[in-house]
Amino acid sequence: MALTRDTVKDIRSDVEAALRQIAQKHNIDFNLGRITFSNTSVSCKVSGVVRVTGVAGVQAVAPSADMNNLLMYLKRTGKQVDLTKTYHFANLGLCNVIGYVPRRPKYPIIVQTVVGNKRFKVSEFSFNLATK
């Protein structure tokens, strides 16, 4: 049996249905990525994030490693930044600060635009200018 595009679409819907059941059982949000296939094989990427219960039983997503790094960076440098606010970055517009990657010395801060939800790397200098 050779795999076709229609067969792979059916496989995707079946896998998503199975992941929904597993997600409910284990309190995890799954994301099924792009599926690639040939005549005899199928492969895809599945990622998951554990949900944690926040204040008053509201479901919140666990903070990512990049966000934890950002919180440690802010604590280490003593910067007082409200992460719930949006900030205006030059050439990017309004952005949310969503992470910090210490292995990138030139552009360690990760921001996400409000319009379009695109992610960009910015320098500490740009971060300092935007969060004044």
Secondary structure, 3 states (H helix, E strand, C coil): CCCCHHHHHHHHHHHHHHHHHHHHHHCEEEEEEEEEECCCCEEEEEEEEEEEECHHHCEEECCCHHHHHHHHHHHHHCCCCCCCCCEEECCCEEEEEEEECCCCCCCCEEEEECCCCCEEEECHHHHHHHCC
